[in-house]
């Protein structure tokens, strides 16, 4: 690597007139400026004397020329210090005298060029610092950013511990920083893993609701690993710390890219959220600059010219904590204003100029600036660096390294601007205070339910959804509803679609991801539900569940959206009784066959709830059917702007209802209106027309603002059916009214068709704009467009009719449905008032263990008793046979007695071992139950694994018992045969009574053995260890 030596050439009298700066033509000049002739540009010695050294002056000229070229660092501009070859009055046409050359150089200098060449040649540096762009657009394949909700960036109170510890680390001094990492970083993860479900993609969980919180975790861990471990990025192949360091750096870059490029998150919200992300990123940038600054240059800073140097002095001055002179502030504002007109500047310098201007205006009442949203302007400015040159993207992209290590303190300026925000900055640095209020989690679950009992009681006292399907039973007391709902606390509820692509559909966006988020957001009103949506193939979840076990995912309820996940039902079928999984089927807008094994069905329309509820299969199997319509997500209360005169009538749908649209277009022209068909397929082309993210949902409401009146009719429904009557029958009954609910929520006056999904929304009201034909729809549209009073009344009535369909309302209803279903597993009464106590479950466990002991004692008597008794009888007979009869008979009876006693002893030992193993199995199962109750997931997993091991051992009992029984029976028969043969071949016949005794004992022995083996094998074969 070539190093750039610094040679200061003093401009002395007598030689200054001879030394000139020669700036040579660049091989590549992207801007193709006028100053680039075929020969070098010459700067006379008189100009050089204005600098402290000739080299500094010449390098300054080369820098300005390189910036004007808009080149990349690998395309430098060279310069030289030398006298002219001929001493001529006019230097035009002169050539440098290389024999008298004093110094040469380039901008960027040779050292930087060498570093960049080294980066390209070093795979370790390339892998660590070069970060390719993840996306310029999104596609219909969901990513980890598809369900991120940034509407409440402050997050809820469960994240308070993470936020507090993160800020404590950010505020640590340099000397105590690593001590803070050792103390506070583990505490951050304990809060996250203990209080918050931070499950990652393809799950959508609580992590998706607090993106800034998970970013703080990532940045903090990266900063601690970088600062407090011996990381060598060249040794990532064999160094665990280096591998973690590289992995975390890539993760932080991915999350930063999502924040800035995918979400376009306003930078004013970063500090307003309360998360210490900015100070942590500043510390990370400073640490990277200290460690890697001499190895990896910041390419953006190379664009800083003379005006940038002037601005930098003002920026650093304005960051000081002191009183400022008004003239000083005016100079800083003017310098920032002038710099914003500079082309080819470093975008981070432009962003710092914007913030410096705004900060100067905040500090001086005499300064003013044109009203603009500096937050959005700053975001656009800093993103420019990603596209300023083609060589800086793709495989050589180092955007986030440059953004963090730049010499421009744009991150610190954001903090200062936010801290100094006043009333007159409301439009310059806008912050929605309501969006940054934490959802407080006060007290216990029961206390939160009691505090919000009024909203819960609305579900059975005033909800319109009680009129059809099964009605939610009013609990016997407030304590009963609290107990039932709080049973859902810390339990997993899984939303999944049974097909390989169902998670991509808009129906799963609403009834899967949004419904899960709604359950999670109930924590301020009651239970902390770990509601998760699975954004992948159903089979993939089943494979992962088998691989990772219950600790990975263990739902108490599964909501099957549109199609059932059959492998999940089969996989969890081992859970029986009170611990079985509640399966909920949500067919959305189709009348499908009812899958086997469902406990609850959610009907989208009132007629769907009635039809499902009266289905013979549903009635026969006791399936509960509830009317649970689709919700709207306009929880922020967005309202379309009011225009004095209606200007646009339109429709927002993916279907092209040409018959209706042609009539509406003619009617609009007759009233000097404009007809607009908003097609989500075109508006969301990057996601194949699918509304998959919370940002898309909010964009839908803004699209409603383009219309003053809308007309809605179901079209394109179930087009695969050939019979129009059948198609209309299905669509009129089961097609949902979600489009109408969303339009009503934004206050958009609507002419709706006489179809069930729409009629459900206006049921019980006097909403007048209901059409039964195209002529009637045209007439109503004209009447609304011509009558502002009617249009205003419809606007107010629409917002009122949409209130019961808000996501929080329907999330409460779904929670009550789930609580009711789970309660039915624990009690014969399907009532919210019933809840078995934990002590009852413990008593059940003890009773089961006592029953097992009794069963094994009875089984032992059936098997061991005949063996031991007959063995004792044979032993007594041996004594009399030896005394009064033949010795052969005595020896035969002795062997038979020993065999029976031995088998009895072995059976007793086997039964003792078996009872111990069953006791261990029961103990491990009971331990798993208690650990799950305490929330100890790791302990529960260990106990369940131990129980599974005991169960496998017990599975060997049946074949082993059968083997020993057959062996004993065979040995017994062989001994009797041996005794008969020996008696026949004996020279002396035994006495008569001995022969009779022999045959009697043979018959008793055969019957006893057969009875014992038969009874024992059959008895133990009926025992189920699972």
N, C-alpha and C positions, 0 to 999 in steps of 0.2 A: 504494500500500500504506500503510495507516494504521499508524503506530508508536505504541507504548504509552509515553507519557512518565511518568516516575516522579516523583510529587509527594509528598514527605514532609510530613505534617501533624503538627506537634508538639502533643502533648496538654498544654496549659498550664493552670494554675489559672485559673479564671474562664471558660474556654471549653470545657473538657473536658465539663462537664455538658450542654453544648448540642449537641455533635457526636455523631452516631450513625452506625452502619454499617447501610445498608439493602441487604439481599440480595433481589433481585427474582426473581419466579417465572420458571423456565425455560420456554421455549416447548415443549421436549420434555424429559420426565424419564422415562427408560426404566424405572427402578425404582419410579416412582410413590410416593415416600416420604410419610410422615405430615406432615413438616414443611412441605409445599408447600401453603399455603392460597391464598386468592384475593388476598391482599395481601402486601406485602413482609415479610420477617422482619427484625426490628430487633435490633441488638446495641448495648447501652447503652455509654456512654462509659467506664464503670467497667471493662468487659471490654477495651476498647481500650487501657487504660493498662498492660496486662500485656505489651504489645509495644513495640518500639522506636519504631514509628511507627504512626499510625492507619491509613495505607494498607496497611502490611504486615499488620496485624491483620485488616482488612476482607478483603483478598485471601486470607488464610488461611482465613477463614470461608467465602468463596465457593468455594475449592478443595475443602474438605471436603464442601460441599453438592454440588458437581459430581461428585465421586467417588461420593457416595451416589446420585446420579442414574444412574450408569453410562452417561453420555453419551459421544458421540464429540466430538472437538475442534471440529467444526463446529456443535456444539449447546451453547454456553457458558452459564454462569450469570453474570449481571451484578450489579454492586454499585455503591454510591455512598456518599460521605461528605457528610453534610449534617445540620443541626439539624432538629428537628421543627417543623412548621408552627405547631403550638400547643404551648406549654410546659405540658404536662399531667403530673401525677404518674404516670399509667399510659400507656405508649406504645401500648397495644393500640388500634388504630383510628387512630393518628396517621399523618400523611403527611409525607414529607420536604419541606423547604423548598428548592425548586430554585433560588429566587432567591439563596439563600445557599450554593449548592452549592460544595464545596471540590474534589472530585475524583470521577471515575467510572472504572470499569474492568470487567474480566471475567476469568473463568478458564475456559479458557485465554485469555491476554491478546489484545488486538487485533493485536499483531504476529504471533503464531502463526496466528491466523485469516487474516491477510493472506497469510502464506506459503502456507498450504494452498490458499487461493483462487488464488494465483499458480501453484501446482503444477497445478491443474486446468486453468488457462488456457494453460499453457506446454507444448506438445507434446514439447519436448526433455526437460523434467523428468519428464513423465509417462512417456515411453518408457524413461527410464533407471531411475527409482526404483520404478515400479509393476510388480510381478511377479505375474502371475496364477498361481494354483495349477495345477500340472501334472497332478495326479491326486489324487483322493480314494480311488480304487480302481484296480485293474489290470483289463485285459480280455485276451481271448485273443490280441490282437495283441501280439507281442513288442516290447519297448522295449530301450533300451540298458542298462536295469537288470535285465533278465530273467535274465541269466547271470552276474551279479556274485557272486563267492564271497568271503564275509567270514569264513570259518571260520579262516583264517590271516592276520589283518590285518597281521602284521609283514612278510609277503611273504618272498621268497627272497633269497639273497645277490646275485642279479643286480641287485637294486634298491638295493644298499648305497651305491653312488656317488650315486644320486639323494637318498637319505636323508641322507647326510653333507653334501652341498652345500646341501640345504634347511635343515638345522640351522645351518650356518655363516651363511646369510643371516639366519635368524631371530635369531641371537645378535649380529648386527652392531649397533653403536651408531648413533644417528641421524646422526652426522656422516659415517660411512663406509658407510652403508647402500647408497647408489647405486653406490659402488665395488664392493661385494659383488655387486650385481646384474650389473654388467658382467663380473665375473670368474666368478662361480659359477653364474648362471642358464644361460649357454650350456653350461657343463660338465654341468649337470643334464640338459639336453636331449641332449647327446652321449652320456651314459650311457644315457639312455632309448632313443634311436634306435639306438645301437650295440650295447648289451648286451641290450636287452629289446624284444620285439615289441609296440609300443604301438598296433597297428592298432585302429581304432575300429569301432563298430557300423555296418553289420550283421554284421561279423565278430565272433566271440568269440575273443579271443586272450589273450595274457599280461596285457593291460591289465585284463581281467575278473577276473584272479586277484589284482590289487593295486589295489583301488579307492582306498585311502587314498594310495598313492603317486601315482596320477594326480591326485588332489585336491590334493596338495601342489604338483605341477607347476602346476596351474591357479591356485591361490591365490598362489603365489610370483610367477608371471608377472604376474598382475593387480596385486599390490602393487608390483612394480617399475615397471610402466607408470604406475601412479597416482602414485607418489612421484617418479619420475625423468624424466618427460616432461611437456611443457606440454600438459595435457589440458584441452580446453574442451568440455564435454558438449553445449553448444548448437551446436557446429560439427561435429557428427559427420558431416554430409552431405559436407563437403569436407576433413575432417581425418583422416588415416589413423590417427594415434595415438588420436584420440577413438573411431573406429570399432572399433579393437582393444580399447580400454578397455571400451566398452559390450558388445562380444561376450564378453570374458572375464568381466565382471561377471554376465552372464546365465548363462554356463557354470558359474561358481562357485555361483550360486543354485540351479541345477538339481541340481548334485552335492550340495549341502547338503540340498536337499529329499529327494533319494534316500536320503541317510544317515539323516536324522532321521525321515522320514515313511514311506518305502517299506521300509527295512530295520529300523527301530526299533533302531538300533545302540546298545548300551549306552555311555553317555558315559564310564564308567570305563575303557573299552577304548581311548579316543582317545589318552590319554597313555601307557597301558601298551604300545601298539603300537610305540612308539619313533619314530613319525613326528612331526615338529615342526608338526603341524597347529594345535594350540591357540595357541602363541605367534605363528604367522603370522596366524591369524584375529584375535588381539588387536591386532597391529600394523595389520592392515587396518581394523579397527573404529576405532582411534585416528586413522588417516589420513583415513578418511571423516568422522569427527566433526569433525576440524580443518578439512577442506575444505568440507563440506556442512552442518555443524551450524547455521550461521546462515541456511541456506536451507531445509533440510528438517528439521523438528522430529522428535524421537523421541516418538511418540505414547504408547508404553508408559510412559515416564518421567513423563508428565503425570498418571498415576494415583497417583503417590507422595504420600501424605498425611503427617500428623504422625508416625505410628508408623514410616513408611518413613524419615523423616528421622532418627529415633532409631536405627533399625537400621543405616542407612547409616554412621553414625559408628562403630558397633561393627565393622561389616564392614571398613571401611578400616583400623581399628586392628589387627584380627586378621591383616591381611596384612603387617604390619610384621615385619621380621626382628629380633626382640628377645625378651628373656625377659618372660613375662607373669605377673602376679599372679593367684593362683587366684580371688580375688574378681572380678577383671576378666573372666576367662574365664567365670565363672558368670553375671555380668551379661550378657555377650554371648550366652550360651546361652539365658538367660531371655528376652532381647529377641527372639531368633530364634524361640523357641517361641511367644511371644505374637503375633508377626507372622504366623506360619503360620495363626492363627485369623482373620486380617483378611480380610474379603471385599473384592472389587473391587480388590485390589492388583495392581500390575504383575507378571505371571507371572515375569519375570526377577528381580524382587525376591524373590518366593517361592522361586525356585530358589537365589538367593544366600543366603537365610535357611537353607535346608536344608544347604547346604555350610558356612555359618558355624557352624551347630550341630554338624555332624560334625567340623569343624576344631577347635572348642573342646573336644570330647570327646577328640580325638587329643592335644591339648596338655595336658590335665589328667587325671590318674589318678583324681581325685575325682568326675569327671562320668561319667555313663552315660546311655545312650539305649536305647529299646526296639529290639530287633533288626529291622531292615528293610533292604531293598536300596535304598540312597539313589541308586544309579545309575539305576535304573528310575524311581524317584520324581522325580528331577530331570528326566529326559527327558519324563515326562508333564507336569511343571510348566511347562517352557519351551514346550512345544507348545500349551499352553492359549491363549497369546496369538493363535494363528492362528484361534481360533474364539470368542474372548471377545466379539466384536461383529460383526454381519453387515456393517457398513460397512467393516470392516478386511480383508475378503477380496475375492476377485474382482478387478475391474480396479483397485481402489485398494489392493491388498495390498502392504505393504512389510515383510513379516515379517522377512526376513533383514537388511535395513538396520537395523531396530529391534533385532534380536538382537545385532548387532555393535556398534552405536553407543550402546547403553544405558549409563547411568552405573553400572550394577551389574556388578561385576567377576566374573561367574559363570565366565567362561573361566579366569581366573587362579586362582580358588578351586579349580577342578578340578585344576589343576596342583599346587597346594599340598596338597590332600587326597591326591592320589596319591603325592606325594613323602613325605608323612608317614604313609603306610599302614603299620600294624603288624599283629601277629598277631591282636589283638582286633578288627581291622577286616575280617576275612575275610568276615563276613556283611554288614557295613554297606557295604563297597565291594568287592564280589567281583571278582576277576580270575583268570582261568584262565591260569596261567603257561605251560602247555604250548602254548596257542594263540598265544603271542607269541614263540616260538622261531623264528628264521629258518632256513629250509632252506639250509644252507651249500653253496656250490658250490666245492669244493676242487680245485685242480690242473686238469689237462687232462681231456678226455673219457676218454681211455684210462686215466688214473689213477683216475677215478671208477668206471669199469667194473671195473677190477681190484680196487678196494677193496670192491665189492659183488658180486663174482663168485659168492659163495655163493647169493644170491637169484636171479641170472641162471641159474645152473646148475640150479636147481630146475625150470626150464621143460622140460628134457629128461631129468632124472633122476627126478623125483617127481611131475610134473604129471599129473593124471588126464585131461587133454585131449589127451594124446598117443595115447590108445587108439583113437581114431576119426579118420577123415579122414587127411590127410597129416601125418606127424609132423615136428616140427622136427628138422633134422639136427644132431647134436652136432658142434660145430666141432672142427677138428683141434688147436687150441691156444687158450689164453686170449688171445693176441695176435690171433688170427683173429676171435674174437667182438668184441674191442675195435675192430678196424679196420672190421668190417661195421657195427656199431652207430654208431660215430662218423661214418660216412658220412652219417647222418641229421642231424648237428649243423648248426644254422642253416639247415636245409632246411624248406620249407613242405609240410605235409601237410594237405590240405583235406578236410573232411567236408561233404557237400552232398547235398540231396535233389532228385530230378529233377522234382518237381511244384511247382505254385505255392503249395501250402499244407503241403507235407511237413515243413517246418521247425517247424511249430506242434505236431506230434504228439508224444505221449509217447515214442514209439520214437526220435524224433530227439533228444529230451532225453537219453536214455540212450546211444544209439549215435552221436550226433553231438556235442552239447555236452559231456556228461560224458566221453566217450571222448577227445575232444580235450584236455580238462583233464587227464585221466590221463596222456596222452603228455607234456604240458608239465611235469607234476610229476615226471617221471623225471630231471630235471636233476641231482638230488643223487646219482643212481645211474649217470649216463652222459651221453647226448647231450642237448643243448639243442635240442629239436624245436620249430619254429614251427608247432604244430598249431592250425589255425583251423577253426571251424565257421561256415558261412554261414547266417545267419538271414534269408534272403529267398528270393525266387523264383530258381530256377536260371537262367532267362533273364536276370535282372538281373545276375547275376555275369558272364555271357558278354558282355553289353553293356558293362559296366564294364571288363572285361578288354580288350576291343577299344579302348575309349576311353583307358585309362590305361596299357596295356602291361604288360610283364613285371615292371617295377619295382613295380607295385601288387600283383600276385599272380602267383606263378610256382611252382606246386606240383610237387614231384617225384612225389607220389602223391596220388590222389583216392580217397576212400572214398565210394561212392555208396550212400546209405542208403535202402533199400526200392525206390527207382526210380532208374534211371541218369540222369545229366545229359548228354543226348546232345550238346547244343551245346558243352559243355566238352570232350567227347571229340573232336569235330570241330575245335574251335578249336585244340587242342593237338596235333593229329595231325601237324603239321609237324616235331615233335621225333621223330627217329628214332634208331635204333641205341642206343648206350649212354645217350643223353640223353632217351630217350622217357619218357613219364609212365606210372607204374604205376597201373593202374585196378583197384580192389578193389570187389567187389560184396557188399553186406551186405543180404540180403533180410529180415532180422529174423525175423518169425514167419510168413512166407508162402512157399509153394513156387511161385516165379514162373519164367517163362521166362528163360533165361540170356541177358542182353543181349550183343550182339556187342562185341568189343573188350576184354573183361575178361581180366585176368591171374590174379586171385585171387578166390575166393569164400569167404565166412565163413559156416559153418553154425552155427545157434544151438543145435541139439540134436545128439546123436550120430547119430541116424537121418538128420537133414537132411544132415550131413556125408557120410554113406555114400551117400545117394541122389544128391546132387549129384556126388560123386566118381566114381560109376559111370555117370553120364549119358554117352551116346555123344558128344554135342557137346563135353563137357568133356574126355573122353579124346582125341578127335580133335584138339583145339586145344591140348592140353597145359596146361590151366588147373589151377592148384593150389587144392585145397579143404582148408580147415582147420576143425577144430571150435573155435569161438570163442564160448562162451556169454555171456549177459548177466551183468554184474557187480552188486555192491552197493556203495553209497557210504557205508556206516557206518564210515568210517575212523577216526572219533573214539571208536569202541567203545561207543556208547550201548547200554544194556541195560535192558530193561523191568523195572520194580520187581517184587520177589517179594512175593506176598501169601500169608499162612499158609494161607488157604483160597481155592480158586478161586471167583470170583464171577461172571465174565463169560465166555461162550463166544460167538464171533462170526466174521465173515468180512469181509475188506477187499477189495472189488471193486466195479467200476462195474456189473456185471451182477447182475440180480435172479433168482437161482436159487430160484424159489418152492418147488419140490418139496423141495429139500434144506433150505431155511430153515424150512419148516413142521415137518419132522421134528426138526430141531435145537431149535426153540423148544419143542416138546412135551417133548423130553428134558431141556432146561434147567429147565423148570418142575418136572419130577419130582424134580430134585436141588436145588431152590430156587436155581437159577442164573438169570442174565439173559442173553438172547440179544441180540446187537448186530450189526447190519449197518452197517458204515462204508462209505458210498458217497462216493468221491472227487469225483464230480460235484457233490454237495451241499457237501462240505467245501471244495472249491476252485471254488466257483460263480463267483467273480470272474474266473477264467481258463477258464470253460467246462468245468470238471472236469479240466483238463490240468495236469500237474505239469511246470512249465516252468523253475523256478529252483532253485538250490541250497537256498534257504530252504524251498521246498515239499518238497524231498526229505527234509530234516531233520524237517519237520512230519509226514511219513508215519511215520517211526520213533516219534515221540511218540504218534501215533494208535494204533500197535500196543500201546502201554502201557495202553490202555483195555481190553485183553482179557487174559485168562489162558490161553485156549486158542483156537486158530483152526482152521477146517476149510477146505480148498482143493480145488476141482474146477473144471476148465475149463468155462465156460458162455458162451453168446453168441458163440461162435467161428464165423466164416465163415457167418453166417446167410443169406447170399445164395445159398448152395447149397441146392437143393431136396432132393437125395438125402441122407438122414441117414447112410447108410453112407459115402458119399464125404466128407461133412463130418466125421464121426468119424475117418475114416482120416487126413485132412489134419491135424486139430487134435491128435490123439493123437501124431502124429509130429513136428509142427513148432511147436506152441504152446510158448513158452518157459516156464521155471520161475523167472522173475525174482521173482514175488510170494513164492515159497517161499524163495528166497535172501535176500530182504530180511527176511522174518519170522525166518528162522534167524539172520541176522546180529544181530538184536536179542534173541535168546534166547527166542523165542516158541514154545512147544510146539505142534506142528501135526499135525493128521490130514490126510494128503494122499491124493489119488486115484492110482490105478494108470495114470498117463499119462506119456509119455516125458519131457516137460520136467521133471516132478517126479522121476521115477526116475533121471534123470541126476545129480541133486544128491545122492541117497543111495546111488548105485551103490558097491558094494564095502563097504557098512556093514551093520549089523544093525538099522537103524532100524525099529522095530516098527509104527508107526502108519500103515500103508498100507491104504487101503480100496478095495474093488472094488464096493461097493453102498452104498446109503443105510443099510440096516440095520447093515452092518458099521461104517460111519462113526459111527453113533449109539452103537453098543456101545463103540467105541474112545474116543469122547468121554467117555462116562460113566466108563470105567475110568480115564482120565487125571485127570478131575475128582475122583474119589474117592480117588486114591492120590497123595499129595504126593511120595513117593519117586520114583515113576515120572515125575511131572511135572518134578521137579528133574533127573532123569537125561536126559530129553528136552531140557530147557533147555540143559544142558551139551553134549550131543551135537549139538544144532542149531548152536551157535556154532562148534563144531569143524568141522562139515561145510561151513559158509559160508566158512571161511578161504580156500580156493583161489579163491573167486569175488570176492575183494576187488578193488577198482579198481586198486590198484598192481600186483597179480599179473597181471591181465588186460591192463593197459597194457604191462607188460614183454613179454607174449606177442605183443601186436599190434606192438610195435616190432620184435621178432624176425621176425615175418611180413613186415613191410615191408622190413626189411633183407635178408631172403632174396630177396624179389621183385626188389629193385633190383640185388642182386648177380647175379641171373640175366641181367640186361641187359648186364652187363659181362664175363661169362665164359660159356663154353659149359657149364660145370659149375654147376648150381644149388646152390651150396654156400657156406656162410658163410666158408669158408677162403680163397676166391679174391677178390683185390682187385687190379685193374690199377693200376700206379703212374702217377703224373702224367707221369713221363718217357716212359712208353709212349704216352700220348696226344699228347705233344709230337712224338714220333717219327712218329706217324700223321699229324699235321698236315704235318710236313716231307716225308714220303713223298708225301702228296697233292699238295703244291706241285710236287715234282719230276715227278710223273706228269702234272700239267697242262702243264708246260713241254714234256715229251716229246710229248704229244698235239698241242700247238699247232705244234711244229716239223714233225711228220709232216704235219699238215694244211696247213701252209704250203708244203711241198714238192709236195703234191698239187695245189694251186691255183696257186701262183706259178711253179713250175718250168716247166710247159708253156708258160705265157704268155711268160716271159722267153726260154726256149730258142727258141720259134718266132719271137719278135721278132728275135732275133739272126740266125736263118737268113734271114729276109726281108731284113734289112739287107745281108747278104752278096750275096743275089741281086740287089739293086738295083745293086750295083757291076758285076756281069757283064752285067746287062741294058742298062745305059747304054753299056757298052764294046762289046758285040757284037750288041745287038739294038735293039728299038724303045724310044723315050723314053717312050711312053704306058705301056708295061708297067713301066718303071722307076719312074715316078711313082706308079702304083697300088701296086706292091710297097712303095714307101717309106712311103706313108700307112698301109698295113696293118702294117708293122713298127713305125712310131711308135705306132700304136694299141695293139699288143700290149705293147710296152715300157712305155708309159704305164700301161696297166692292171696290169702287173706291179708297177710302182713304187707305184701307189695301193694295191694289195693288200698289199704289204709294209708300208706305213705303217699300214693298217688292222689287220693282224695284230699289229704292234708295240703299237698302242693297246689292242687286245683283251687281249694278254698282260699289259700293265700293269694294266688294270682288274681282271682275274682275280686278279692278285697282290695288289692292294689289297683285294679281297673276302676273300681267304684271310687276309690280315693282320688285317683288322677282326674276322673271325670268331674268329681265334686270340686277339686282344686281349680280346674279350668273354668267351671261356672263362677266360682267366687272371684277369680282373677279377672274375668271378663266384667263382672259387676263393678270391680274397682277401677276398671279402665287400664289394667296392666296388659297391654296387647302382647308384649314379648313373653311375659310369664304365661299367659293363656296359651300361646303357641307352643311353648315348651311342654306344658302339662298335656295338651292335646296330642303332641308327638309321643309322649311317654304312654298315654292311654292307647294309642294306636299300636305301639310296640307290644303292650300286654295283650291286646286283642289278637295280634298275629300269633303270639305264643299259644293263646288259648285255642286258636283255630286248629292246632295240631293235636288237641286232646281226642277228638272223635276218631281219627284214623289210628292213633296209638292205642286207644281203649279197645277198638275192634280187633287189632292185631293181637294184643295180649289175651283177650277172651278166646279167640280162636286157637291160640297156642296152648292155653290151659286146657281147653276142651279136648284138643288132640292128644295132649300128654295123658290126660285122665283116661281116655279110651284105650290108649296104647298100654297103660299099666294094667287095666282090667284084662285086656287080651293076654298080656304077659302072665298074669296070675292064673288064668284058665289053662293056658298051654303048660305052665309049670305043674299045675295040679294034675293034669291028664297024664303027663309023662312021669309023674312021681311013682316010685315003687310001692309006697304005702298010701292007701287012701285015707283022707281026712274023715273024721267022725261025721255022722249024719247031720247033727245040728250045725256043725261048721259049714257043711255044704249049703244048707238052707240059709245060714247067716250070710254066706258069701253072695248068693244070688239076691237076697233081699237088699244087702248093702249096694250091690251093683245097680239094682233098679232105682233105689233111693238116690244114689249118687248121680246117675244119668238124669233123673228128673230134676234134682236140685241144681245141677250145673246148667241144664237147659233153662230152667226157670230164672236162675240168677243172671245168666248172660242176657237172656231175652228182656227181662225187666230192666236191668241196668242199662243196656244199650238203647232200648226204646226211651227210657226215662231221660238219659243224658242227651239223646238225640233231639229231644224237644226243647232243650235249653238254648236260648239265644243270648250270646254274650254281648252283642252290640246294643 
